[in-house]
Amino acid sequence: MAQSNRLPSGGRIDRAKPLAFTFNGKSVDGFAGDTVASALLANGIRLVGRSFKYHRPRGILTHGSDEPNALLKVDRGPGRADPNNRATVIEAVGGLKLSSQNHWPSLEHDIGAVNDRLSPVLVAGFYYKTFMWPRSFWDKLYEPKIRAAAGLGVAPDVPDADRYVHRNAHCDVLVVGAGPAGLAAALAASENGRRVILADEQAEMGGSLLAERTATIDGVSAAQWVAHALTTLAGRANVTLLPRTTAFGYYNHNHVVLTERVTDHLERPDPKLPRERLWQVRPAEVVIATGAHERPLSFADNDRPGIMLAESVRTYINRYGVAPGRRIVFATNGASAYAAAADAKAAGLDVTIVDTRPESAIGPEKALAAGIEILAGHTVVGSTGGKGLTGLIVAPFTAGKGVGARRTLPCDCAGISGGWTPSVHLFSQSRGKLIFRADIDAFVPGISVQKERSAGACKGTYGLSAILAEGWAAGSGAAGADGSRLFAAAPATPTGFAPARVLPTDDDPKKVRAFLDFQNDVTAKDIRLAVREGFESVEHVKRYTTNGMASDQGKTSNMAALGLLSEILEKPIPQVGTTTFRPPYTPVTFGAIIGSARGQLFDPIRTAPLHEWAVEHGAKFENVSLWRRAWYFPKAGEDMHAAVARECKAVRESVGIFDASTLGKIEVKGPDAAEFLNRIYPNAWLKLEPGKCRYGLMLKEDGFIFDDGVVARLAPDLFHVTTTTGGAPRVLAHMEDYLQTEWPDLNVFATSTTEEWAVIALQGPKARDVLQPFVTGIDLAGEAFPHMAVRVGEICGVPTRLMRVSFTGEMGFEINVPADHARAVWEALYDYGQRFGITPYGTEAMHVLRAERGFIIVGQETDGTVTPEDLGLGGMVSKVKRDFVGKRSLARPDMALADRKQLVGLASLDGRTVLDEGAQIVADPAQAVPMTMLGHVTSSYLSPSLGHPIALALVAGGRTRMGETLHVTTPAGFTTVKVTAPVFVDPEGKRVNGVQTEGALHA
Amino acid sequence: MLLVPCPYCGPRPEVEFHCGGEAHIARPADPNALDDAQWAEYLFVRTSNKGVHAERWLHSHGCGRWFNALRNTVSDSFLASYEMGQPRPALPTEGGK
């Protein structure tokens, strides 16, 4: 497409580097240095999108990150397409594919535009009033339909092909914004070697100075001054320049987060580069130099494509060499638009100024408008055109006397200016208090809370000389120097405006649709309606009308709504207050936020040393806390049920081998180790002999169980403590807390050894036969190595801590070996064990086997409200120890109530129903709802050993209910169960000693 | 994110720490001597004051050590950090804004 609106000369674009991208499939030409917005305008494209709610045709309103209208989908290739990008921010790059959003079937012909006709109905709060009932319609009909009809772009549905990284940085001074104030601040702050980071959201640093045509600073042009400043800064080793970097959040303790766009502006980026870099910066001091946002004017149909901010018109002309129109009307209530008009005139365009102020109120800016027709004391009452502006309707008015005859000024572009709003977002995020300055009709930074200072337009300072001096002083002060410098900027910046809320009109104000929030389609009428309906708090009005709640966060609209609200309520603005500024300043990609925490790094998986063996042998896996554990080892054609039944049978009848390496292990060592364990555990430890193990429940001070495990005493001053798989870190933390804070006099060290020791469990009547040939230095004979003994020796020539323990009810050994040797030992045992039919089993079989034997699992049979007595393990709690963690709480009367939930077994009366874990239990299924719940099922399996279902449950007063019939919820209704003892296999515990109790087993 | 002053390692980001609640609540020397109300007081009741608060912190992803710190719960500023077992320091005259 020809660049019909490109000016023959001027601008900071590189005319030697042409490029082309597509917009809705049509080719658009531009130059390096263009934004997508400037290139679209250069190609004469004004209509770029449809509005959120009414689907009104919209064009480009601004030239920066405050853009509410021009939201495009950007497609950079497979996996690199994302919606809702502001055309004013995207740099023009060859090959980009851009498309407009929120329309069907096309941008030009959008069926959804019918909403605009329905606008008298679709007012603020419409949804809340209309789609109230029936309740069930909301999820299925109303919400999906409303979302489809109103909305932004479509979220991508394929994984993001790009890479994002995080980076931490420290500096003495962070300067946010590289306009005149920020550049001066960075120059001053870096003079004496302080480490300075200067970040600016735009591709090119210089801010508003890049759009100056006539301004000079200290005798050189603004552009030359910027170039010199940047050369100076780049030459200082203590300065880091970060263009394309937005400081979007200001958090506690001077934590400022920036997002840097690294590759989006490159046609063929180095694949090694991340797309974006998130900077977490901790500067000692921050200089906020974020400038100000121009306000639109509010009048009927102020949203037609072709109407844009006056400063934006100026920027497109001066910085990009683009004429946004050939006949431009500037409508303003203040001085700054005169500079824009003068620059448009200088570019050879046809210019008219409409000023709401009377002739007498126009200041020295009038001199800028030499040769331009000025309609002073005029209001704008409307605009003409459909998908593009054709004229502005203006009329003279006098305060108190009303609006005179209308007149249409033909134009293809209007530059509107309603004054300026300092960008106080970061200051406000830093928890600083804003104060209102009536003279500039704006909130400015007041009392600082963190180590920051504002300078320039974001502080309400608009004259260029003053901005530069303020920036220098802020930078110098932040660097601890408190220097000052004067700058001579000419000509004087035209400043000042007469606040205007909604422009006077001769129409019925109830029918006028003057937009305040362009992105969320909020009109002045909506604000009035909200007040009429009783909303007076600015926060409520914001939420009811959604003004300022779009992704632009109301940068161009908040002050307009606030001013109007103040006018309607007849309260001064400081009394109305302002809404809260929250991060992010501009939208941030999810990619930048999550950085490398995706895919395998999203939630890293821990694997034990025998993991690869399990993978090679076809194991299915389950996640247990952070670990991935072998769940079961199916043979060809087996489902989980069949595999688990086979694994259980092997353990009960011969021998099974199991990887228990994920068990937490803590080495507790020191002269006071036994005394320490005696205080931490409820049972007695002082008299446990070296060479023996003991099972311990660990309580918190509230008396409830929070972990369990076997503890082996290896020497008078050395204990090998095991914990649950998921509990290892919290048990160590619990021990450390007591050691460091309550009993610092105890000489004990607690060290995590979970990853040092792999654990191979051999369980079953043939376990000793498999183990025997490989062990040296340990007598495995029954009387020499009884159940709950521990020995130190060698297995396969490597050191072992060998324990005779069982979590299955069978004779069992847990073989601790150094992690690096785990596979060699495992394979030796596995090969030799073939003659006994050795069978690897997984966590599911382990769970079934332990439940058959009635062993609890912390977190399954316990939930943080269960005591040892509740589980029938009260006998483990020492009656003679004077104190231990949890003892005093166990003496509370509530801990002894007869109706506490107690561990019982449940047998399904039909002999088939496997209960759901978590299912509720009641005594009488016919009682009225809400029913009295007696407890819940904690573990439930089909027992391969017994051939019928088994379940463990916590039931109120459970131990007094033996033999009682209760009822358990199932998806199909209640099922009937009988209360039994919570042990199903080998209640006498003979099998751990190798005694066979065949009669107890079904198989 | 807060910068937490570990007395052993210096200021470090909050994610390296675990806050252990109110400080200077010693475990009673003889819990059995307390009646139920007194025990409940020790176990469950904590002050939640607006202003300067003494808290226990654990540098769990650092040196692994517990320490106490004075933090202003309004401004989130840390006024002091000190080793376990040391008395609560006198407040600095300013800075607790």
Interface residues (C-beta under 8 A of the other chain):
Chain A: Y251 N252 H253 H255 Q280 R282 V449 E701 D702 A733 E736 D737 Q740 T741 E742 P744 R882 D883 K887 R888 S889 A891 R892 P893
Chain B: M1 L2 L3 H18 G20 A26 R27 D30 P31 N32 L34 D36 W39 L43 R56 L58 S60 G64 R65 W66 S75 D76 S77 M84 G85 K97
